[in-house]
Amino acid sequence: METEHRRVLIIGSGPAGFTAAIYSARAGLEPLMLAGLNFGGQLMITTEVENFPGYPDGVTGPGMMEDLQKQAERFGTAVLFEDATEVDFSERPFRVSTARMDYTADAVIVATGASARWLGLESEQRLMNKGVSACATCDGALFRGKPMAVVGGGDTAMEEALFLTRFATKVTVIHRRGELRASRVMQERAFANDKIEFAWHSEVDEILGDDFVTGVRLRDVRDGSTREIDVEAVFIAIGHQPTTALFDGQLEMDGSAYLEVEAGSTKTSVEGIFACGDVADPTYRQAITAAGTGCMAAIDSERWLAEQGLG
């Protein structure tokens, strides 16, 4: 198989990857981006982005990704819509393979992101961005003055529910157990908030609505009985899955499979490999924070290459 060498190779094509590409390209490093067949990450299923600086009237997720791609290509990034299928970070230059070709690189920036865990309902997918979301910070304000629901029982679900009380008339937390998994302090805050109600021992049987969410049908896990509640937005908060399977055995990860990076940097456990965006961020998971760490990864890799005499 043919091999091509680059000083910087970027795996992934969300805000983190494209920001890394822009900075790397402007530094004259001529980066190659393996954008993947499903280019653009989670923003490609986001209809409206209103909280990214520089878009006063908002922008669609795909529209933003198109802008970022054009900007990265303007400065010389080569964007290939291929999936990385195998990596070897055991020696330098590093090797990254696709179905078509092998690539070697002096430095690699990993920006493969993460994806929300979903319930797996047809209605959930059909009503995505029509009242169904996995990000309260992103979409909560769109449903100001409406009743909302949050599915989950951990810290993330409580954080989402508490945040949504700023906008909602009522927030119903739907949890399949009779007690929360969230930390004690988060439980106390949720229980103390008059706007938050709890639907215990309940699973979402169906999200109701034709064009937009109008309610949720709940199923009691103890006896199978069902009931409906009226809500106009449903936020799924049952966790995220970082896209790190490709790096299993190659890079160190935490207990939830997020890539571990050195504090205050994007350096991974392998010298010359850098990680940015949601693949290394279990906390914020915002487009703007992903872009910020993409900038960091580009600068970290540029400085590292210079130290190695490869800049």
VEXDRENMI-523055 format. One line per 4 residues: their letters; for each residue x, y, z of N, C-alpha, C. Coordinates in steps of 0.02 Angstrom, whole numbers, plus 32768, in hexadecimal, padded with zeros to 4 digits. Example, Ala and Ser with C-alpha at 12.3 -4.5 7.8 and 13.67 -1.06 7.14 Angstrom:
as	8294,7EE4,8186,8267,7F1F,8186,8294,7F5B,8186; 8282,7F90,8162,82AC,7FCB,8165,8285,8002,818A
//
This chain:
mete	802A,7FC4,8000,8000,8000,8000,802C,803E,8000; 8018,8070,7FDA,803E,80AE,7FD5,803F,80D2,8018; 8077,80F4,8026,807F,8119,8065,808E,8163,8056; 806F,818F,807C,807B,81D7,8076,808F,81F1,80BA
hrrv	80C1,821D,80BC,80D9,8238,80FC,80C4,8281,8105; 80B2,8293,8142,80A1,82D8,8155,80C2,82E8,8197; 80D0,8329,81A2,80E9,833C,81E4,80B2,8338,8218; 8074,834D,8204,803C,834B,8233,8001,8328,8211
liig	7FE5,82F8,8233,7FA9,82D5,821B,7F74,82DD,8250; 7F38,82F1,823B,7F00,82FD,8269,7ECA,82C8,825C; 7EB5,82A6,8290,7E7F,8275,828A,7E40,8292,82A9; 7E0D,829E,8280,7DD0,82BB,8298,7DC3,82FF,8279
sgpa	7D83,8313,8278,7D71,834F,8251,7D3A,8379,8271; 7D38,837B,82B3,7D0B,83A9,82D5,7D2C,83EC,82E0; 7D11,8416,830C,7D2F,8457,831A,7D77,8452,8333; 7D86,841E,835A,7DCA,8415,8372,7DFA,8406,8339
gfta	7DE8,83D5,8310,7E14,83C2,82D9,7E1F,83F9,82A8; 7DE9,841E,8295,7DF1,8453,8264,7E18,848E,8280; 7E0E,849D,82C0,7E36,84D4,82DE,7E80,84C0,82E0; 7E8D,8482,82F2,7ED3,846A,82F1,7EEF,846F,82AA
aiys	7EC6,845F,8279,7EDC,8463,8233,7EEC,84AA,821E; 7EC1,84D9,8231,7ECB,851F,821F,7F0D,8539,823C; 7F19,852B,827C,7F56,8543,829C,7F94,8520,8280; 7F8E,84DF,8275,7FC8,84BA,825A,7FD8,84D1,8214
arag	7FA4,84DC,81EB,7FB0,84F1,81A6,7FCF,8537,81A4; 7FB6,8564,81CE,7FD1,85A8,81CF,801A,85A9,81E7; 802D,8574,820D,8073,856F,8223,809F,854E,81EE; 8081,853F,81B4,80A8,8523,817D,80B5,84D9,8182
lepl	808E,84B5,81AC,809A,846E,81B7,8075,8441,8185; 804D,845E,8159,8029,8439,8125,8007,83FA,813F; 7FD9,8402,816F,7FBA,83C7,818E,7F8D,83A1,815F; 7F88,8360,816C,7F58,8335,814A,7F22,8323,817D
mlag	7EE3,832C,816A,7EAB,831A,8196,7E87,82DD,817A; 7E80,82AA,81A2,7E54,8272,8192,7E11,8282,81B2; 7DE5,82A0,8189,7DA6,82BB,81A3,7D74,8285,81B3; 7D7D,824A,8196,7D4E,8214,81A2,7D14,8216,8171
lnfg	7CF2,81DE,8169,7CB8,81DA,813D,7C7E,8201,815A; 7C79,8203,819D,7C45,822B,81BF,7C64,826C,81D7; 7C74,8296,81A8,7C98,82D4,81B5,7C6F,8303,81E3; 7C93,8327,820D,7C73,835E,8232,7C5D,8350,8279
gqlm	7C5B,8311,828D,7C4A,8301,82D1,7C02,8312,82E5; 7BF8,831F,8325,7BB5,8329,8341,7B92,8367,8324; 7BB9,8398,830E,7B99,83D4,82F3,7B72,83C6,82B3; 7B81,838F,8292,7B5D,8380,8254,7B14,836C,8261
itte	7B03,835D,82A0,7ABE,834E,82B1,7AA1,8385,82DE; 7AC0,83C0,82DD,7AA9,83F9,8303,7A8C,842C,82D3; 7A4C,843A,82DA,7A2C,8466,82A9,7A3F,84AF,82B3; 7A45,84C5,82F2,7A52,850C,82FF,7A86,8514,8336
venf	7ABB,8539,8327,7AEE,8549,8359,7AEA,8593,8366; 7ADA,85A6,83A4,7AD1,85EC,83B5,7B05,8606,83E6; 7B30,85D9,8400,7B5E,85EE,8435,7BA7,85EB,8420; 7BB5,85E8,83DE,7BFA,85EA,83C7,7C0B,8631,83B4
pgyp	7C3E,864F,83D2,7C4F,8694,83C3,7C5A,86A0,8378; 7C42,86DA,8361,7C4C,86EC,831C,7C11,86E0,82EF; 7BDD,86C0,830A,7BA0,86B4,82E4,7B65,86D6,8308; 7B5E,8717,8302,7B2A,873B,8329,7AE3,8725,8319
dgvt	7AD8,870B,82DD,7A95,86F4,82CA,7A90,86A8,82CE; 7AC2,8687,82EA,7AC2,863F,82ED,7AD9,8621,82AB; 7AE4,85DF,82AB,7AFA,85BC,8270,7AE7,8573,8278; 7ADA,8551,8241,7ACD,850A,8246,7B0F,84E6,8254
gpgm	7B0A,84AC,8274,7B46,8485,8280,7B6B,8474,8240; 7B49,8459,820D,7B6C,844B,81CE,7B89,848A,81AE; 7B65,84C2,81B5,7B7F,8501,8199,7BC0,8516,81BA; 7BC4,850E,81FC,7C02,851E,821F,7C3A,84F1,8209
medl	7C2C,84B0,8201,7C61,8482,81ED,7C79,8491,81A7; 7C4D,84A6,817B,7C61,84B9,8138,7C8F,84F6,813A; 7C7E,8527,8165,7CA9,8562,816C,7CEE,854F,8185; 7CF0,8522,81B7,7D30,850E,81D3,7D5A,84E7,81A0
qkqa	7D39,84BD,8178,7D5E,8498,8145,7D7C,84C8,8112; 7D55,84F9,80FB,7D6E,8529,80CA,7DAA,854F,80E6; 7DA6,8562,8126,7DDC,8588,8145,7E1B,855E,814A; 7E13,851E,815E,7E4D,84F2,8164,7E6D,84E6,8120
erfg	7E44,84DB,80ED,7E5E,84CE,80AA,7E7F,850D,808C; 7E64,8546,809E,7E81,8585,8085,7ECB,858B,8097; 7EDE,8572,80D2,7F23,8579,80E8,7F4D,853C,80D7; 7F2F,850B,80B3,7F59,84D4,809A,7F4E,8491,80B9
tavl	7F19,8488,80E1,7F0A,8446,80FD,7EEE,8419,80C6; 7F08,83DD,80C2,7EEC,83AA,8095,7EB8,8382,80BC; 7E79,8387,80A7,7E42,8365,80CA,7E2C,8328,80A1; 7E33,82EE,80BF,7E1F,82B0,809E,7DE5,8290,80C4
feda	7DB1,827D,80A1,7D76,8260,80C1,7D7E,8214,80C4; 7DAD,8200,80ED,7DBD,81BA,80F8,7DC0,81AD,8143; 7DAE,8171,8158,7DB3,815D,819D,7DF8,813F,81AB; 7E15,8153,81E3,7E50,8130,81FB,7E3B,80EC,8214
tevd	7E5A,80B7,81FD,7E45,8074,820F,7E77,8051,823E; 7EB4,806B,8240,7EE8,804C,826A,7F1E,807F,8277; 7F39,807E,82B4,7F71,80AB,82C4,7FA8,8083,82E6; 7FE5,809A,82DE,801E,807E,8301,8047,80B8,831C
fser	8042,80C3,835E,8065,80F9,837E,80A1,80E0,83A5; 80B7,80A2,8397,80ED,8084,83BE,8132,809E,83AB; 8137,80BB,836F,8178,80D6,8359,816B,8111,832A; 819F,813A,8321,819A,8172,82F4,81C0,8165,82B4
pfrv	81A7,817D,827A,8168,81A2,8274,812C,8176,8282; 80F7,8196,829B,80BA,8171,82AB,8098,815C,826A; 8073,8125,826E,8050,810B,8234,8005,810B,823F; 7FE0,8125,820F,7F97,8126,8210,7F7F,810C,81CD
star	7F52,80DB,81CF,7F3B,80BB,8192,7EF1,80C9,8186; 7EDF,80CD,8146,7E99,80CD,8131,7E90,8090,8104; 7E54,8087,80EC,7E47,804E,80BF,7E6E,8055,807F; 7E82,8092,806E,7EA1,80A0,802D,7EEC,80A8,8031
mdyt	7F05,80BF,806A,7F4B,80D6,806A,7F68,80D5,80B1; 7FAA,80D1,80B5,7FCE,80D9,80F4,7FEC,811F,80F5; 7FE9,813E,8130,8008,8180,8139,8039,817B,8173; 8070,81A0,816E,809D,81A7,81A7,809E,81F1,81B9
adav	80AD,81FF,81F8,80AC,8244,8210,80DE,824C,8249; 80FC,8287,824C,8129,8296,8283,8101,82A5,82C3; 80C6,82C4,82BB,809A,82D2,82F4,8052,82C4,82DF; 802B,82AD,830E,7FE4,829D,8301,7FB9,82C2,8334
ivat	7F84,82E1,831B,7F52,8302,8346,7F12,82D9,8341; 7EFC,82C0,837A,7EBF,8298,837D,7E85,82C4,8391; 7E52,82C8,8365,7E17,82F2,8371,7DD8,82CC,835C; 7DD3,828E,8373,7D9D,8262,835C,7D5C,826C,8381
gasa	7D5C,8295,83B6,7D1D,82A8,83D5,7CFD,8272,8400; 7CBE,827D,840F,7C95,8250,8436,7C4E,8255,841D; 7C26,8225,842E,7BE0,8226,841A,7BB4,8218,8456; 7B7A,8239,8456,7B4B,822E,848D,7B2E,81E8,848A
rwlg	7B22,81CB,84C4,7AFD,818B,84C6,7AB3,819B,84C2; 7A91,8176,8498,7A4A,8182,848C,7A20,8147,84A6; 79E0,8151,84A9,79B3,811D,84C2,79A6,80E6,848F; 79AD,80F7,844F,79A3,80C5,841B,795C,80C1,8401
lese	7934,80F5,840D,78EF,80F6,83F6,78EA,8116,83B1; 78BD,80FC,8388,78B1,811A,8346,789A,8162,834D; 786E,816E,837D,7853,81B1,8387,7889,81E2,839E; 78BA,81C8,83C2,78F2,81F2,83D8,7919,820C,839C
qrlm	7928,81E0,836D,794D,81F4,8331,7922,8221,8304; 78E2,8212,82FE,78B6,8238,82D3,78AD,8280,82EC; 78AE,8289,832E,78A3,82CB,834B,78E3,82ED,8362; 791C,82D2,834B,795C,82F2,835B,795C,8339,8340
nkgv	7971,8368,836B,7972,83AF,835B,792C,83CC,8350; 78FA,83A6,8363,78B5,83BE,8361,7896,83B8,83A7; 78C2,83BF,83D7,78AF,83B8,841D,78D7,8384,8441; 78FB,835A,841D,7928,8328,843B,796F,8340,8434
saca	7994,833F,846B,79D9,8358,846B,7A02,8333,849F; 7A43,8335,8498,7A6F,8319,84CB,7A9A,834F,84EA; 7A87,838E,84E1,7AAF,83C5,84FB,7A83,83FF,8512; 7A79,8402,8554,7A50,8438,856F,7A71,847C,8565
tcdg	7AB2,847F,856E,7AD5,84BF,8565,7ACD,84D9,851E; 7ACB,84AB,84EE,7AC4,84BF,84A7,7A7D,84D5,8497; 7A4C,84B0,84B0,7A08,84B7,8496,79D3,84CC,84C8; 79E5,84D0,8508,79B2,84DF,853B,798C,851F,8530
alfr	79B0,8554,851C,7990,8595,8514,795E,8597,84DB; 7961,8566,84AE,7932,8564,8476,78EB,8554,848D; 78E5,8539,84C9,78A3,8523,84E2,788E,854A,8520; 78A2,8589,8521,7891,85B4,8559,7845,85B6,8564
gkpm	7831,85AF,85A4,77EA,85B2,85B5,77C4,8572,85A7; 77E8,853A,859A,77C9,84FA,858A,77D9,84C6,85C0; 77AE,8493,85C8,77C0,845B,85F4,77F3,842E,85D1; 7823,8414,85F6,7858,83EC,85DA,7863,83AD,8604
avvg	7888,837D,85E7,789A,8340,860A,78E4,8332,8600; 7902,8313,8632,7947,82FB,862E,7946,82B1,863F; 7968,8289,8615,796C,8241,8620,79B1,8231,863C; 79B3,8213,8678,79F2,8200,8697,79F0,820C,86E2
ggdt	7A22,81F1,8705,7A23,81F8,874D,7A67,8208,876A; 7A97,8217,873F,7ADA,8226,8757,7AE6,8271,875E; 7B25,8283,876A,7B37,82CA,8772,7B27,82F2,8734; 7B34,82D6,86F9,7B26,82FA,86BB,7ADC,830A,86B6
amee	7AB2,82DA,86C5,7A69,82E5,86C1,7A53,831B,86F2; 7A6F,831B,872E,7A5C,834E,875F,7A75,8393,8749; 7AB1,8396,872D,7ACB,83D5,8713,7A9E,83F0,86DB; 7A89,83C3,86AF,7A5E,83D7,8678,7A1B,83F0,8694
alfl	79FE,83CB,86C3,79BE,83DE,86DF,79C1,8422,8702; 79F5,842C,8729,79FC,846B,874D,7A06,84A5,871C; 7A2D,849A,86E8,7A37,84CD,86B6,79F5,84DF,8693; 79CE,84AC,8684,7990,84B7,865F,795B,84DC,8688
trfa	7960,84DC,86CA,7930,8501,86F2,7933,854C,86E5; 7969,8563,86C6,796E,85AA,86B5,793B,85BC,867F; 7927,858B,8658,78FB,8598,861F,78B7,8575,8624; 78B6,853B,8642,787A,8511,8641,7846,8527,8675
tkvt	7807,8518,8667,77D4,8521,869A,77D9,84E8,86CD; 77EF,84AE,86B5,77F7,8473,86E0,7827,8444,86BD; 7850,8421,86E5,787E,83EF,86CA,786F,83AC,86ED; 785E,837A,86C7,7852,8337,86E2,788F,830C,86D5
vihr	78AC,82F3,870A,78E5,82C5,8704,78CA,827E,8702; 78D9,825B,86CC,78C1,8217,86C2,78FA,81E7,86D1; 78EF,81BB,8702,7924,818D,8718,7907,8148,8725; 792A,8116,870D,7910,80D1,8711,7916,80B3,8757
rgel	793B,80D2,8782,7941,80B9,87C7,7919,80E4,87F7; 791A,80D1,8837,78F7,80F7,886A,7923,8127,888F; 7962,812A,887A,7991,815A,8898,79C4,816E,8863; 79E2,81A8,886E,7A10,81C3,883C,7A56,81A6,8846
rasr	7A7C,81A7,880F,7AC3,8193,8811,7AEF,81D0,881B; 7AD2,820B,8817,7AF9,8249,881B,7B19,8251,8860; 7B4C,827B,8863,7B6D,8289,88A2,7B3C,82AA,88D2; 7B4B,82A5,8912,7B1D,82BF,8945,7B0F,830A,893B
vmqe	7B43,8330,892C,7B38,8378,8925,7B0B,8388,88EA; 7B13,8362,88B3,7AE8,836E,8879,7AA0,8358,8888; 7A98,8322,88AD,7A55,830C,88C1,7A33,8342,88EB; 7A57,835C,891B,7A3A,838D,8948,7A24,83CC,8921
rafa	7A4C,83E1,88F2,7A3A,841B,88CA,79FB,840E,88A0; 79F7,83D2,8884,79BD,83C1,885B,797E,83BB,8885; 7983,839A,88BE,7949,8391,88EA,7930,83D4,8906; 795E,8403,890E,794C,8444,892B,792C,8473,88F8
ndki	792F,8461,88B8,7916,848E,8884,78CC,8480,8878; 78A2,84B2,8882,785A,84AA,887B,7844,849A,8835; 786D,84A9,8804,7859,849D,87BE,7866,8455,87A7; 788B,842F,87CF,789E,83EB,87BB,7870,83B8,87DC
efaw	7853,838D,87B3,782B,8355,87CA,784D,8314,87B3; 783B,82DC,87D3,785C,829D,87C3,7829,8268,87B0; 7837,8245,877A,7810,820C,8765,783A,81CE,8773; 7830,81B0,87AE,7859,8178,87C4,7843,8136,87A3
hsev	7870,8107,87A3,7863,80C3,8788,7844,80C7,8742; 785C,80F5,871A,783C,8102,86D9,786F,8101,86A1; 7859,80E4,8669,787F,80E5,862B,7857,8109,85F6; 7879,8127,85C6,7856,8146,858E,7840,810F,855E
deil	7800,8107,8557,77E4,80D5,8529,77DD,80F3,84E3; 77CE,8133,84DF,77C5,8155,849F,77C9,81A0,84AA; 77E8,81C3,847A,77E6,820C,8479,77AF,821F,8449; 7781,8247,8461,7744,8256,843C,774B,8296,8413
gddf	7729,8297,83DB,7729,82D2,83B0,7732,82C0,8367; 7716,82E7,833B,771D,82DC,82F3,7756,8306,82D7; 774E,8348,82DA,7782,8374,82C1,77B1,838C,82F8; 7797,8392,8335,77BF,83A7,836F,77A8,837F,83AB
vtgv	77D3,837D,83DE,77C3,8358,841B,7786,8377,843E; 7756,834D,8450,771C,8364,8475,7715,8340,84B8; 773A,830A,84C2,7735,82E6,8500,7760,82A8,8500; 775C,8283,8537,7782,8245,853F,7754,8211,855F
rlrd	7756,81D5,8543,7733,819D,8563,7765,8176,858D; 7756,8170,85CD,7783,814E,85FC,7768,8108,860C; 7797,80DB,8617,7785,8097,862C,77A3,8089,8670; 7779,8074,869E,7791,8062,86E2,77B6,8020,86DE
vrdg	77F5,801F,86F3,781E,7FE3,86EC,7808,7FAC,871D; 77DF,7FBE,874F,77C9,7F8C,8780,778D,7F64,8769; 775D,7F86,874A,771F,7F62,8737,770D,7F69,86ED; 7735,7F8F,86C7,7728,7F96,8680,76F2,7FC7,866D
stre	76D3,7FE7,869E,769E,8017,8690,76BC,8055,866E; 7694,8079,8647,76AB,80B4,8623,7682,80F1,8635; 76A1,812A,862D,767F,8169,8635,76A1,819D,8609; 767F,81D3,85FB,769B,8207,85D1,76A3,8248,85F7
idve	76D8,826C,85E8,76E1,82AF,8604,76EC,82E0,85CB; 76D5,831C,85D4,76DB,8350,85A0,771D,8375,85A9; 7748,8371,8577,7786,8397,8575,7791,83AC,852D; 77B9,83E0,8524,77C8,83F7,84E0,7811,83F1,84CF
avfi	7838,83D6,84FD,787F,83C8,84EF,7895,838E,851B; 78BE,8362,84FF,78D9,8328,8524,7924,8328,851B; 7948,832A,8553,7991,832B,8552,79AA,82E8,856C; 79D0,82C5,8541,79EB,8284,8553,7A2E,828E,8575
aigh	7A34,8276,85B3,7A71,8282,85DA,7A87,8240,85FA; 7A94,820F,85CF,7AA8,81CD,85E8,7AF1,81BE,85D6; 7B16,81F3,85C7,7B5E,81EC,85BC,7B73,81F5,8574; 7BB4,81FB,856B,7BD3,8201,852A,7C07,81C9,8521
qptt	7C14,81B8,84E3,7C46,8186,84D2,7C7C,81A5,84A8; 7CB9,81AD,84C4,7CEF,81C8,849B,7D03,8197,8463; 7D16,81B2,842B,7D28,8189,83F1,7D72,8178,83F5; 7D81,8145,841E,7DC6,8134,842D,7DD8,80EB,8421
alfd	7DAA,80C4,8406,7DB9,807C,83FC,7DF7,8072,83D1; 7E01,809F,83A1,7E3A,809A,8374,7E7D,809E,8399; 7E7C,80BD,83D4,7EBA,80CB,83F8,7EC4,809C,8435; 7E99,806A,8439,7E9F,803A,8470,7EE3,8017,846D
gqle	7F07,8019,84A4,7F49,7FFB,84A6,7F80,8028,848B; 7F6D,8061,8470,7F9E,8090,8454,7FA7,80CD,8481; 7F70,80E7,849D,7F71,8122,84C6,7F4E,8115,8509; 7F65,8135,853E,7F46,812C,857F,7F02,8150,8582
mdgs	7ED1,812E,85A2,7E8E,8149,85A8,7E78,8145,85F1; 7E44,816D,8601,7E29,8169,8645,7DF6,8130,8647; 7DD4,812A,8680,7DA4,80F3,8689,7D68,80F6,865B; 7D5C,812F,863D,7D24,8137,860F,7D3A,8139,85C6
ayle	7D79,8127,85BA,7D96,8122,8577,7DA4,8165,8556; 7DA7,819B,857D,7DBE,81DB,8562,7E0B,81DA,8562; 7E29,81F8,852F,7E72,81FB,852D,7E8C,8228,8565; 7EC0,8210,8585,7EDF,8238,85BB,7F14,8267,859D
veag	7F11,82A5,85B3,7F42,82D6,859C,7F63,82F6,85D9; 7F9F,830D,85CF,7FC5,832F,8604,7FA1,8370,8617; 7F9B,837D,8657,7F77,83B9,866F,7F94,83F8,864F; 7F66,8422,8635,7F7B,8460,8617,7F96,845B,85D1
stkt	7F90,841F,85B3,7FA9,8416,856F,7F7D,83E3,854B; 7F91,83D1,850F,7F6D,839E,84E9,7F99,8361,84DE; 7FD0,835B,8503,7FFF,8324,84FC,7FE0,82E3,8517; 7FE2,82AF,84F0,7FC9,826E,8506,8002,8246,8526
sveg	7FF6,8206,8532,8028,81DB,8550,8061,81C9,8520; 8058,81D7,84E0,808D,81CB,84AE,80A8,820D,8496; 80E8,8218,849C,8108,8256,8486,80FE,825F,843B; 80E2,8299,8428,80D6,82A6,83E2,808E,829B,83CC
ifac	8065,8280,83FA,801D,8276,83ED,7FF7,82A6,841A; 7FCA,82CD,83FE,7FA5,8300,8422,7F5A,82F3,8419; 7F33,8304,844C,7EEB,82F7,844A,7EC5,8336,845C; 7E8F,8343,8438,7E68,8380,8444,7E1E,8373,8438
gdva	7DF5,839F,8454,7DAD,8398,844B,7D8E,8365,8479; 7D52,834E,8466,7D2B,8324,8492,7D4A,82E0,84A0; 7D79,82CA,8476,7D99,828A,8481,7DC1,8289,84C2; 7DD3,82C5,84DB,7DF9,82CB,8519,7DD6,82F8,854B
dpty	7D96,8305,8541,7D72,8335,856B,7D2F,8318,8582; 7D2D,82F9,85BD,7CED,82E0,85D6,7CC4,8315,85FA; 7CDD,8352,85FE,7CBE,8385,8629,7C95,83B9,8602; 7CB3,83DA,85D1,7C93,8413,85B2,7C6D,8401,8572
rqai	7C8F,83DF,8544,7C70,83C4,8507,7C4A,83FA,84E0; 7C6A,8433,84D6,7C4D,8469,84AE,7C77,8475,8470; 7C58,848F,843C,7C7E,849D,83FF,7CB6,84CF,840C; 7CA9,8501,8435,7CDB,8535,8441,7D16,851B,846A
taag	7D09,84F0,849B,7D41,84D3,84C1,7D68,84A2,8496; 7D45,847D,846A,7D67,8450,843C,7D96,8478,840F; 7D7C,84B0,83F4,7DA6,84DA,83C9,7DE3,84F4,83EF; 7DD9,8508,842E,7E10,8521,8456,7E47,84ED,845F
tgcm	7E34,84AF,846E,7E67,847C,8477,7E85,8467,8434; 7E60,8470,83FD,7E7D,8465,83BC,7EB6,8495,83AE; 7EAD,84D3,83C2,7EE3,8505,83BE,7F1E,84F0,83E8; 7F10,84D9,8425,7F46,84C2,8452,7F6D,8489,8433
aaid	7F49,8459,8416,7F6A,841E,83F9,7F98,8432,83BF; 7F81,8461,8396,7FAB,8478,835E,7FEA,849A,8378; 7FE3,84C4,83AB,801E,84E7,83C6,804C,84B5,83E9; 802E,8487,8410,8057,8454,8431,807F,842B,83FF
serw	805D,8416,83C8,8080,83ED,8397,80B5,8415,8371; 80A5,8454,8361,80D6,847E,833F,8116,8486,8369; 810D,8493,83A9,8146,849D,83D6,816D,845B,83DE; 8149,8424,83E3,816A,83E3,83EA,8193,83D2,83AC
laeq	8176,83DE,8371,819A,83D1,8333,81DA,83FB,832F; 81D4,843A,8344,820F,8466,8343,8246,844B,8371; 8231,8433,83AB,8262,8416,83DA,8284,83D9,83BD; 8261,83B4,8393,827D,8377,8374,82A4,8388,8334
glg	82A5,83C8,8321,82C6,83DB,82E3,829E,83CA,82A5; 825C,83C3,82AE,8230,83AF,8277,81FF,83E6,8263; 8203,8421,8285,81D4,8456,8278,81DF,8479,8236
//
